[in-house]
Amino acid sequence: MSIALRVRQALPPAPLYAATALLAALTACGGGGMGMAPASTTTDVMGSGSMGSASVNMSCMGMSMDMSMSCPAPTIAVVAPPGTVNRTVMLHAQVTMMQGDGMARVDFMVDGTRVGTTSGETFGVSWDSTTVNDGAHTLTATVSDSLGQTASASPVTIEVDNHPVFTVALSPAQIVPAPVSAGSGTARLSVDLGTGAVSGSVMLSGATATAVTLNAAFAGDSGLSLMSFSPGAGGNAWQVPAGAQLTAEQLTALLQGGLYLTASTAAHPGGELRGQITPTDVMVNFSVMSGAQEVPAVAISAAGVVATTVDTVANTLTVHVHATGVDDASAAGIDDGSAGSTGPQLAALAKDDSDPGHWSTQLAAVSSADIAAFKDGNWYVNVMTPADPQGAIRGQIELTGQ
């Protein structure tokens, strides 16, 4: 006489998992004693973020006597953070287990030392990377399920840098509009991302500065001074003041490419030389705009300058446009297309309320494919007017020579 035992249970609403925290629970655990058929799972999906009742046939569920069933151990893989990491880092894992099995915990290890544990369903922990030295470190993780089974992830390497050193070139070309100047400068700054401490100096040539400051703004924009440097002998050497520190917010701006140095002179009190501070993963580009670049070309005396900042790891885009002769512009945007062609818009630009020639967007999200197009020179900025609704002036963003 055969015995058919069917357990029906109501499942709680299914949680929404992050992309890097996936729980594969769609395969039932089969097998069993006494010649029983493989287990099966039936799930009725009721909508986003919810799940209906499910019928579970002996899926990874214990039975008494010799009708017991086993479930395969879970598997786990750690997800290496992109690029070089610093300060607080989110560590993630991908866990797979069978329907009916339950997770007890996930432990994350850096160089063999446990740095975080989670028993939730996001499979991620926050880690303070300032607790280790700069350089390469080994990340792995283990998972244990409700049946006492464990599994370990293959190790991956992460690069830590909490003490970056920035070399910055200062020139008049980064100021909009660019002043007439033969001056130049070079800065070397060291930053402790854990404490915010800053040290370093600026050396100028061909320009006698009245002030050198550290300011907050992306390329093509201007912002408030955060720090004044101390002058050295001869007026060409300037030092970061002793005990200088950046706040957590200012450190974030620094790593996004949102801080710059400026050297002011008597002839140009608003700034004669400027240098944007660019971390390893941030690229800054300046491009000119004209009607001749439009497709088809537009005969117009208007012109403009485009300052583009791209974070190639965070996949963000910042653009500041300064145009003249198109104060009546109705729209502007950054588009995907090579020189001589047109393409779809990546991001719209907003018009400055106080400056009709200034259009911008900051930290707009783009895709990895978009970043590849940027590196290939296939982005351009387009400014439209009522007279030229398809585009009055255009600036191709090309990285040649950078």
N, C-alpha and C positions, 0 to 999 in steps of 0.2 A: 504494500500500500504506500503510495507516494504522499508526501506531505508538501503542500504549497503554502508557503508563509509569505505574506505580502505586508510590508509596513508602509503606511502612508503618513507622511508628516507635512505639516505646513512650514514652508520656508519663510524666513524674515525677508523684508525688502532687500533687494540686492544693492550693495553699495556701489558708488561710482568711483572707480579707481583711477589714479594718475596713469599717464601713458607709460611711465617707467616702473609702475607697480602693478603688474598684471598677475591675476590669479586664474589659472586655467583649471576650471572645475567642471568641465563638460564631458569628461570621459569617466565612465563608471569602472569600478574595480571588479573584475570578474573572478571566476574560480569558485571553489567551495567543495565541500565534501559530499559524499553520498550521491555522486552522479548528478548534482544539480546543474542547471543551465547557467551560462554566464549572466551576470547581473546586467540590468538595463536601467537607464534613467530617462524620465520624461519630464520636460519642463515647458510650462506655458508662459511665454513672455507677454506681459500685459502692457508694457510701455517703458519709456525711458526712466531708468532709476527704480523700477519696480519689477517684481516677479510674482507670478501666480503660484498656485499650489503645485507640488511636484510629487510624482509617484516614484519611489525609490525601491528597487528590487535588490535587496541584499548588497548594497553598494558600500563597501568598506565598513560594514556594521558587524559588530561582534555577535556571535551566537553561542549558545551554551552547548555543552557536551562536544560531540565530534562533528557538529555542524558548523564549527568555527570557520571564519574566512579571514584572509590576510589582505593587506593593502600595500602596494609598492611604496617605497620611501619617496618623499618629495624630492624635487630637484631645485637648485638655486643657482643664479648667476648674478654677479655684481655688475653694475653699469658704471663704467669709468667716467668721471666728470670730464667735460670737454675742456681742452686747453690747459693752461696753468691755473691752479687753484690758489686761493688766499683767503685769509680771515675765516669766517664761518662757511662751511660747505655742507650741502645736503648730499648724503650718501644714499644710493638707491639699490634695490635688488629686485630681480624678477624671480618669483616663486611659482612652481607648478606642483599641484597635488590633486589627488583624486576626489571625486564627489563623495562626501560623507566623512572624509578625513578632516582633521582640524589642526591648525597651526598652533604650536605652543609659544615659539619665540624665534626671532631672527637676531643673531649677534653679528656685529660688524667689527672687523679687526684691521688695524693699520700696523704693519710690521710685527704682526703676531700679538699685539696688545688690543684688548677689547676697548672700543671707543664709543660704543652705543648699542642699545638693545631695544627692540620693539616687539610688541605682541599684537599690534594693531594690523590693519589690512592695507596700509599704505607702503609698508616695507621700506621705510626710509627713516634716517636719523640725522640730526644736526651734529656736525663735528667741528671743533675749533682747531683749525690747521696751524695756529700759532704755537701749539704745544709740541711741534716737531721742527726739526731743522729744515731749511730750504733744500730742495733737491728731490730726487726720486724716492718714492715710498711704495710699499706693497699693500694693496687693499684686497681683502677677501671677506667672506661671510659664511655663517653656518645657519641652517634651519633645523628645527626639531618639531615634530608633529605630535598630536595628542596620543599617538601609540608608542611614543618614545623612540621613534626612528629619527635619524639625523642624516644630513647631507652637507657637504662643503662646496663652496663655489671655487672655480679656478681663479687664481690670483690675477689681478691686473695692476699696472703701474700708474701712479698718479704723480704729477710734478707739482711741487709746492714752491711758491715764491712770495714771501711776506716782507721782503726787503728789496724791492725793485730800485734800480738806478736808471734815471732818465737823462738822456743827452738831447738837448733842445737847441735847434738853430733858430735864431731871431733874424728877421728881415723886414723891410718895409712892405714886401709883397703880401704879407698876411693881414695888412690893415686895409680896410675898405672905407673910403677910397685911399689908394696907396700914396703916401707922401713921396716927394722927390728926395731921395737920400742915398748916399753911398755907404751908409753904415751897415754893420752886421754884428752879430753876437752869438756866443755859444754858452749854454748853461749846462751844468751837471748837478742833478739833484738826487739825493738819496732819501727814501721814505721808509719808515717802519710802519707797516700796515696794521700792526698790532696795537701800537701806542699812538700813532699819528705823528710821531716825531719826524721833523724834516731838517735836512742839512744840505749845504751846497753853495754854489757861487755862480755868478754870471760875469763873463768877460766880454767887453764891448770893443769894437774897432770902428773908427771913422765917425763916431758920434759921441758927444759928451752929454751924458744923461744927467738930468736933474732929479730923477727918481726911477727906481725899478721896482715893480710890484708883481705879485701873484694875484691873478684875477679868476673869477668864475664865469665862464661862458664857453659855448662851443665855437668852433671856427666860423668866422663870418658874423659873429655876434659880439657884443661887448657886455661886460658885467662888472660888479662891484669888486673893489680891491679886498683881498683876504689877508695880505701880508706885504709889508714894505721891507725891502732889502736895505742893508746897511752899506754906505759907500766906503770904498777903500781908498788907498793913496792913488792920486792921479785921476780919479773920476771914472776909470774904465773898469775897475773891479768892484763887484758888489756881492755881499755875503748875506746868506740867510741869517737872520738874527738868532742869537743863542736862545735855546729853549722853545723854538717855534714848533707849533703842533697844528695839525689839521683835525677837524671834527670827523666823526663817522660819516656824516653826510658829505663833507668835502672830499673824503677819501673815495667815496663812491663816485662822485663827479670826476675825480682824477682818473679812476680806472675806466670811466666811460669816454674819456677824451674831452672832458668839459672844463679843464683848467688851462690857463695860458699865462705866459710872462709878457710884460710890456715894459719898454724903456721909453720914458718921456724926456724931451729936450726942451730948451727954451724956444726953439723954432717950432716945435710940435708938442705943445703941452698935453695934448690928448693921446700922444703916442707916436713915436717915430719908427720903432722896431717892435715886432711882436713874434712870439714863438708859441705855437700850440703844443702842449705836452701830450704825447701819443704813446700809450702802452703798446706792447707787442702786438696785440690782436686788433688794434684800432688803426684805421687808415684815414688820412685827411687829404683832400684834393681840392684845388682851386681851378675853376674853369671860366672861360669868357663866353658871353652870350652875344648873339647878333642875329639879324634877320636873314643873313646869307645862309645860316645853318638850317633854316626851316625847309620843309619839303611840301610844296615847292618854295623856293627862296622868296623872301619878302623884302622889298626895297623900303627900308626904314632907317632913320638915324639913331634909333634907340639902341641901347647896349646894356650889359649887365655882367655881374660876377656871381658865380655859384661857389659856395663853400660847402663841401660834402664831407661828412664824418660817418664812417661805417665801422661797426663792431662786427668782425668776421666770425666771432664765436657766439656772442649773444644774439647775432642776426638782427641788429637794429640799424636804423638809418636816421641821420640828422642832416637837414639841409637848411642853409640860409642863403637867400637870393637878394642881391641889391641891384635893382634895375633903374635906369634913367630913361626918360622919354616915353614911358608907358604907365603914367600915373593913373590912367583910366582903365588899367587892366582889370578884367572881370574874373579871371581865374588863373591858377598856375598849378603845375604838378610835376612830379618826376616820373618819367615813363621808361619803358623797356624797349630799346631799339637801337640798332647800330647807326653810325653816321650815314645819312642819305636815305634812311628808312624811318618809318613810324611804328609805334607799338602801343600796347596797353599801358594804362597808368598803374604805377606801383603805389603812389601815395599822393594825396592832394596837399597843397601848400596853403597856409592861412595868411591872409593879408594883415600887416601891422596896422593897428588903428591910428597910430601917430605918424607913420612913415609909409606912404602909398607905394614906394618902390621896394619895400622889404616884405618878402614872403618866406615862410618857414614851416618846418615840421621838426619835431624832436623825438628821438627814440621810437620811431615808427617801426613796427615789426615787419620783417621781410623773411623770405624763405632761403634755404641753402642754395636753391637754384637761382634765386635772385642775386645772391652774393656772387655766384659764379659768373653771372652776366655782368655784374659790376666790374669784376676783375678783367673781363674780356673787353671792357670799354663799351658795353651795350646799354648804358643808362644815359638819359638826357633830361634836362629841365626845359619845360615849355611854358611860356607866359602868353596868355590869350587876351585879346582886346575886342571890343565890339566891332572894330573895323576888320580885324583878323581873328575870327573866332576859333580857327584851327591852330593858331599860333602866330605871334608877332615876332618874338625873339626866342632863340633856342641856344642851349649850351650843352655840347656833348661832354660827358664826364669820362676822360681818358686818363689812364695811369702811365702813359709813356714817359720814361725817364725818371719814374719815382721809385 
